[in-house]
Amino acid sequence: MSGKSPTGKSPTGKPRSKKPQSGGAPAAEPRTAKPDRTKYGPTPKRNERRPGPERRPAVLAAALLSALFALAGVALGAALTVAGATASAEIRDRHHQPVLRMTVTDCRSTGEYRNLTRHCRGTDPAGRPLTYNGAPETYRTGTVADVHCDPDGSCTTLGVGRHAVTALITTGGPLLAGACLCGLVVVLTRTFAPTRLPALRHPTLLRRLTLTAAATLALTLTADLLHQLT
């Protein structure tokens, strides 16, 4: 008589273990649901390490240092803007001063190398004494030049180079401040809201920022030159 039991138990009363038939594949184990790693952000790369609690102070220190550099750039851009506006106002005042024909009587130079400054003295057609501090190297005794002079006899010339340098300083200040301000926003976003960082790199946003910067440069440059010459 066979040892099998119609209830599927062994003669000893224990349940029989199910064995795979010979030559068949083993039964697959049920799959368990894996945690959704994209629920709170993008799936990290395999070799990417998230900053742990011990690395958090270092990350904050680096972000603070970058933020300080960005703030220093904003302050420098604001200072350049103020300096350029002051120089533009001075050039505008010079344009409203009388133009005199100065005859150079003698010149001398002070300083060395790049700090070399040429000081020239001369007279106007009426014989009044005039001085020109920062005169070009081409000025020699007997040179006659048209200069803009103050009532006290201090004179200067207004060349194209002076207008251009002043305009570049005035327009470069806002651009530097704006670029550093954008850098500050990126640093703060990367530190405290990294999931928002891809939005700052969107092509539409970058294109709008580029167009805004170009328009600001053109308007500021035009306004500064008009202010100098009118």
MIVO-726898 format. One record per residue (C-alpha): residue number from 1; residue in one letter; chain; x, y, z. Coordinates in Angstrom, 2 decimals. Layout:
N
<site NUM, 'A', 'A', <X, Y, Z>>
...
This chain:
230
<site 1, 'M', 'A', <0.00, 0.00, 0.00>>
<site 2, 'S', 'A', <1.38, 3.45, -0.91>>
<site 3, 'G', 'A', <2.71, 5.85, 1.76>>
<site 4, 'K', 'A', <0.82, 8.79, 0.30>>
<site 5, 'S', 'A', <-2.16, 10.17, 2.15>>
<site 6, 'P', 'A', <-5.17, 11.78, 0.44>>
<site 7, 'T', 'A', <-4.83, 14.76, 2.79>>
<site 8, 'G', 'A', <-1.34, 15.58, 1.47>>
<site 9, 'K', 'A', <0.38, 14.61, 4.69>>
<site 10, 'S', 'A', <3.07, 12.10, 5.34>>
<site 11, 'P', 'A', <2.32, 8.90, 7.28>>
<site 12, 'T', 'A', <3.80, 10.62, 10.34>>
<site 13, 'G', 'A', <1.16, 13.39, 10.17>>
<site 14, 'K', 'A', <3.49, 16.24, 9.09>>
<site 15, 'P', 'A', <2.60, 18.35, 6.04>>
<site 16, 'R', 'A', <4.52, 17.43, 2.98>>
<site 17, 'S', 'A', <6.95, 20.03, 1.60>>
<site 18, 'K', 'A', <6.37, 21.00, -1.98>>
<site 19, 'K', 'A', <9.41, 20.20, -4.09>>
<site 20, 'P', 'A', <9.84, 21.29, -7.67>>
<site 21, 'Q', 'A', <9.56, 18.54, -10.23>>
<site 22, 'S', 'A', <12.83, 17.29, -11.62>>
<site 23, 'G', 'A', <14.04, 19.37, -14.51>>
<site 24, 'G', 'A', <11.73, 22.28, -13.69>>
<site 25, 'A', 'A', <12.65, 25.84, -12.70>>
<site 26, 'P', 'A', <12.46, 26.80, -9.04>>
<site 27, 'A', 'A', <9.37, 28.69, -7.98>>
<site 28, 'A', 'A', <9.81, 32.47, -8.14>>
<site 29, 'E', 'A', <9.69, 34.32, -4.87>>
<site 30, 'P', 'A', <7.08, 37.10, -4.59>>
<site 31, 'R', 'A', <8.40, 40.60, -5.36>>
<site 32, 'T', 'A', <8.32, 43.21, -2.68>>
<site 33, 'A', 'A', <7.59, 46.85, -3.48>>
<site 34, 'K', 'A', <10.72, 49.01, -3.45>>
<site 35, 'P', 'A', <10.63, 52.48, -1.93>>
<site 36, 'D', 'A', <10.02, 55.31, -4.37>>
<site 37, 'R', 'A', <13.28, 57.20, -4.43>>
<site 38, 'T', 'A', <11.89, 59.89, -6.73>>
<site 39, 'K', 'A', <9.18, 60.97, -4.31>>
<site 40, 'Y', 'A', <11.24, 63.72, -2.70>>
<site 41, 'G', 'A', <13.56, 64.53, -5.59>>
<site 42, 'P', 'A', <15.50, 63.04, -8.51>>
<site 43, 'T', 'A', <17.01, 59.61, -8.11>>
<site 44, 'P', 'A', <20.63, 60.05, -6.98>>
<site 45, 'K', 'A', <23.39, 58.55, -9.05>>
<site 46, 'R', 'A', <25.00, 55.36, -7.88>>
<site 47, 'N', 'A', <28.30, 57.03, -6.98>>
<site 48, 'E', 'A', <26.69, 60.18, -5.66>>
<site 49, 'R', 'A', <26.77, 60.70, -1.92>>
<site 50, 'R', 'A', <24.26, 62.79, -0.12>>
<site 51, 'P', 'A', <25.67, 65.16, 2.48>>
<site 52, 'G', 'A', <25.32, 63.52, 5.86>>
<site 53, 'P', 'A', <25.00, 65.31, 9.18>>
<site 54, 'E', 'A', <28.77, 65.45, 9.54>>
<site 55, 'R', 'A', <29.17, 67.15, 6.15>>
<site 56, 'R', 'A', <26.37, 69.67, 6.62>>
<site 57, 'P', 'A', <28.51, 72.29, 8.46>>
<site 58, 'A', 'A', <31.13, 72.12, 5.70>>
<site 59, 'V', 'A', <28.46, 72.63, 3.03>>
<site 60, 'L', 'A', <26.99, 75.59, 4.90>>
<site 61, 'A', 'A', <30.45, 77.12, 5.38>>
<site 62, 'A', 'A', <31.20, 76.85, 1.66>>
<site 63, 'A', 'A', <27.81, 78.36, 0.81>>
<site 64, 'L', 'A', <28.40, 81.22, 3.27>>
<site 65, 'L', 'A', <31.81, 81.95, 1.74>>
<site 66, 'S', 'A', <30.34, 81.97, -1.78>>
<site 67, 'A', 'A', <27.53, 84.24, -0.63>>
<site 68, 'L', 'A', <30.03, 86.68, 0.89>>
<site 69, 'F', 'A', <31.97, 86.81, -2.38>>
<site 70, 'A', 'A', <28.74, 87.45, -4.28>>
<site 71, 'L', 'A', <27.77, 90.25, -1.87>>
<site 72, 'A', 'A', <31.23, 91.78, -2.27>>
<site 73, 'G', 'A', <30.72, 91.75, -6.04>>
<site 74, 'V', 'A', <27.36, 93.48, -5.65>>
<site 75, 'A', 'A', <28.94, 96.15, -3.46>>
<site 76, 'L', 'A', <31.79, 96.63, -5.95>>
<site 77, 'G', 'A', <29.32, 96.97, -8.81>>
<site 78, 'A', 'A', <27.36, 99.59, -6.88>>
<site 79, 'A', 'A', <30.57, 101.50, -6.10>>
<site 80, 'L', 'A', <31.58, 101.47, -9.78>>
<site 81, 'T', 'A', <28.15, 102.76, -10.73>>
<site 82, 'V', 'A', <28.41, 105.67, -8.30>>
<site 83, 'A', 'A', <31.98, 106.45, -9.41>>
<site 84, 'G', 'A', <30.96, 106.39, -13.07>>
<site 85, 'A', 'A', <27.98, 108.63, -12.44>>
<site 86, 'T', 'A', <30.20, 111.11, -10.57>>
<site 87, 'A', 'A', <32.76, 111.14, -13.38>>
<site 88, 'S', 'A', <29.99, 111.65, -15.94>>
<site 89, 'A', 'A', <28.66, 114.63, -14.00>>
<site 90, 'E', 'A', <32.18, 116.11, -13.86>>
<site 91, 'I', 'A', <32.62, 115.71, -17.61>>
<site 92, 'R', 'A', <29.23, 117.34, -18.19>>
<site 93, 'D', 'A', <30.26, 120.30, -16.04>>
<site 94, 'R', 'A', <33.51, 120.55, -17.99>>
<site 95, 'H', 'A', <31.59, 120.78, -21.26>>
<site 96, 'H', 'A', <29.80, 123.85, -19.94>>
<site 97, 'Q', 'A', <33.06, 125.61, -19.05>>
<site 98, 'P', 'A', <34.60, 128.13, -21.44>>
<site 99, 'V', 'A', <37.12, 126.86, -23.98>>
<site 100, 'L', 'A', <40.40, 128.79, -24.00>>
<site 101, 'R', 'A', <43.46, 128.60, -26.20>>
<site 102, 'M', 'A', <46.33, 127.77, -23.88>>
<site 103, 'T', 'A', <49.91, 128.44, -24.90>>
<site 104, 'V', 'A', <52.23, 126.14, -22.93>>
<site 105, 'T', 'A', <55.21, 127.88, -21.33>>
<site 106, 'D', 'A', <56.77, 124.97, -19.39>>
<site 107, 'C', 'A', <56.03, 121.38, -18.30>>
<site 108, 'R', 'A', <57.33, 118.98, -15.68>>
<site 109, 'S', 'A', <56.59, 115.37, -14.76>>
<site 110, 'T', 'A', <56.09, 113.78, -11.36>>
<site 111, 'G', 'A', <55.82, 110.15, -10.31>>
<site 112, 'E', 'A', <57.26, 107.05, -11.95>>
<site 113, 'Y', 'A', <56.22, 104.56, -14.63>>
<site 114, 'R', 'A', <52.43, 104.21, -14.74>>
<site 115, 'N', 'A', <51.93, 106.90, -12.08>>
<site 116, 'L', 'A', <53.79, 109.44, -14.18>>
<site 117, 'T', 'A', <51.84, 112.74, -14.34>>
<site 118, 'R', 'A', <52.70, 115.70, -16.52>>
<site 119, 'H', 'A', <52.03, 119.22, -15.21>>
<site 120, 'C', 'A', <52.03, 122.11, -17.68>>
<site 121, 'R', 'A', <51.68, 125.85, -17.21>>
<site 122, 'G', 'A', <50.70, 128.41, -19.80>>
<site 123, 'T', 'A', <48.71, 131.51, -20.61>>
<site 124, 'D', 'A', <45.52, 132.36, -22.48>>
<site 125, 'P', 'A', <45.37, 135.04, -25.21>>
<site 126, 'A', 'A', <44.71, 137.66, -22.53>>
<site 127, 'G', 'A', <47.86, 136.65, -20.63>>
<site 128, 'R', 'A', <46.11, 135.05, -17.66>>
<site 129, 'P', 'A', <48.02, 132.11, -16.13>>
<site 130, 'L', 'A', <46.62, 128.63, -16.72>>
<site 131, 'T', 'A', <47.61, 125.20, -15.34>>
<site 132, 'Y', 'A', <47.00, 121.77, -16.80>>
<site 133, 'N', 'A', <47.65, 118.82, -14.44>>
<site 134, 'G', 'A', <47.63, 115.51, -16.30>>
<site 135, 'A', 'A', <48.57, 116.95, -19.69>>
<site 136, 'P', 'A', <49.49, 114.55, -22.52>>
<site 137, 'E', 'A', <53.15, 113.73, -23.16>>
<site 138, 'T', 'A', <52.98, 115.53, -26.49>>
<site 139, 'Y', 'A', <52.65, 118.90, -24.78>>
<site 140, 'R', 'A', <55.88, 120.90, -25.05>>
<site 141, 'T', 'A', <56.86, 124.54, -24.63>>
<site 142, 'G', 'A', <55.04, 126.58, -27.26>>
<site 143, 'T', 'A', <52.19, 124.07, -27.77>>
<site 144, 'V', 'A', <48.82, 125.74, -28.31>>
<site 145, 'A', 'A', <45.74, 123.70, -27.31>>
<site 146, 'D', 'A', <42.05, 124.28, -26.74>>
<site 147, 'V', 'A', <41.26, 123.46, -23.10>>
<site 148, 'H', 'A', <38.27, 123.67, -20.77>>
<site 149, 'C', 'A', <39.16, 125.82, -17.79>>
<site 150, 'D', 'A', <37.71, 126.58, -14.36>>
<site 151, 'P', 'A', <37.51, 130.17, -13.12>>
<site 152, 'D', 'A', <40.61, 129.52, -10.99>>
<site 153, 'G', 'A', <42.66, 128.69, -14.11>>
<site 154, 'S', 'A', <42.73, 124.88, -13.77>>
<site 155, 'C', 'A', <42.26, 123.37, -17.23>>
<site 156, 'T', 'A', <41.84, 120.02, -18.93>>
<site 157, 'T', 'A', <40.88, 118.50, -22.27>>
<site 158, 'L', 'A', <37.94, 116.22, -22.97>>
<site 159, 'G', 'A', <38.99, 113.52, -25.40>>
<site 160, 'V', 'A', <37.09, 110.54, -26.73>>
<site 161, 'G', 'A', <39.02, 108.16, -24.48>>
<site 162, 'R', 'A', <37.87, 109.87, -21.30>>
<site 163, 'H', 'A', <34.23, 109.70, -22.39>>
<site 164, 'A', 'A', <34.56, 106.03, -23.33>>
<site 165, 'V', 'A', <36.26, 104.97, -20.08>>
<site 166, 'T', 'A', <33.67, 106.81, -17.99>>
<site 167, 'A', 'A', <30.81, 105.22, -19.94>>
<site 168, 'L', 'A', <32.31, 101.73, -19.53>>
<site 169, 'I', 'A', <32.66, 102.20, -15.77>>
<site 170, 'T', 'A', <29.09, 103.46, -15.48>>
<site 171, 'T', 'A', <27.64, 100.56, -17.49>>
<site 172, 'G', 'A', <29.96, 97.90, -16.08>>
<site 173, 'G', 'A', <28.88, 98.61, -12.52>>
<site 174, 'P', 'A', <25.23, 97.53, -12.92>>
<site 175, 'L', 'A', <26.24, 94.49, -14.98>>
<site 176, 'L', 'A', <28.71, 93.35, -12.33>>
<site 177, 'A', 'A', <26.17, 93.87, -9.55>>
<site 178, 'G', 'A', <23.48, 92.00, -11.49>>
<site 179, 'A', 'A', <25.77, 89.06, -12.29>>
<site 180, 'C', 'A', <26.86, 88.72, -8.66>>
<site 181, 'L', 'A', <23.24, 88.98, -7.51>>
<site 182, 'C', 'A', <22.32, 86.09, -9.84>>
<site 183, 'G', 'A', <25.25, 84.12, -8.41>>
<site 184, 'L', 'A', <23.97, 84.77, -4.90>>
<site 185, 'V', 'A', <20.53, 83.41, -5.86>>
<site 186, 'V', 'A', <22.13, 80.26, -7.32>>
<site 187, 'V', 'A', <24.20, 79.68, -4.16>>
<site 188, 'L', 'A', <21.21, 80.06, -1.86>>
<site 189, 'T', 'A', <19.04, 77.84, -4.05>>
<site 190, 'R', 'A', <21.69, 75.12, -4.31>>
<site 191, 'T', 'A', <22.13, 75.13, -0.53>>
<site 192, 'F', 'A', <18.58, 75.39, 0.79>>
<site 193, 'A', 'A', <16.38, 74.29, -2.15>>
<site 194, 'P', 'A', <18.39, 72.04, -4.49>>
<site 195, 'T', 'A', <15.25, 70.67, -6.15>>
<site 196, 'R', 'A', <14.56, 74.18, -7.50>>
<site 197, 'L', 'A', <17.99, 74.48, -9.13>>
<site 198, 'P', 'A', <17.00, 72.97, -12.52>>
<site 199, 'A', 'A', <14.37, 75.72, -12.88>>
<site 200, 'L', 'A', <17.14, 78.35, -12.79>>
<site 201, 'R', 'A', <18.85, 76.62, -15.72>>
<site 202, 'H', 'A', <15.80, 76.62, -17.95>>
<site 203, 'P', 'A', <16.65, 77.95, -21.46>>
<site 204, 'T', 'A', <13.71, 80.37, -21.41>>
<site 205, 'L', 'A', <14.88, 81.96, -18.16>>
<site 206, 'L', 'A', <18.49, 82.20, -19.38>>
<site 207, 'R', 'A', <17.35, 83.79, -22.64>>
<site 208, 'R', 'A', <15.27, 86.37, -20.80>>
<site 209, 'L', 'A', <18.14, 87.22, -18.48>>
<site 210, 'T', 'A', <20.49, 87.66, -21.45>>
<site 211, 'L', 'A', <18.06, 89.96, -23.25>>
<site 212, 'T', 'A', <17.49, 91.97, -20.07>>
<site 213, 'A', 'A', <21.25, 92.39, -19.55>>
<site 214, 'A', 'A', <21.76, 93.49, -23.17>>
<site 215, 'A', 'A', <18.91, 95.99, -22.98>>
<site 216, 'T', 'A', <20.22, 97.36, -19.67>>
<site 217, 'L', 'A', <23.72, 97.75, -21.16>>
<site 218, 'A', 'A', <22.43, 99.59, -24.23>>
<site 219, 'L', 'A', <20.11, 101.92, -22.30>>
<site 220, 'T', 'A', <22.69, 102.73, -19.62>>
<site 221, 'L', 'A', <25.43, 103.38, -22.18>>
<site 222, 'T', 'A', <23.19, 105.66, -24.27>>
<site 223, 'A', 'A', <21.92, 107.56, -21.22>>
<site 224, 'D', 'A', <25.44, 108.07, -19.88>>
<site 225, 'L', 'A', <26.83, 109.39, -23.17>>
<site 226, 'L', 'A', <23.88, 111.76, -23.58>>
<site 227, 'H', 'A', <24.38, 112.98, -20.02>>
<site 228, 'Q', 'A', <28.06, 113.68, -20.68>>
<site 229, 'L', 'A', <27.55, 115.54, -23.94>>
<site 230, 'T', 'A', <24.45, 117.63, -23.15>>
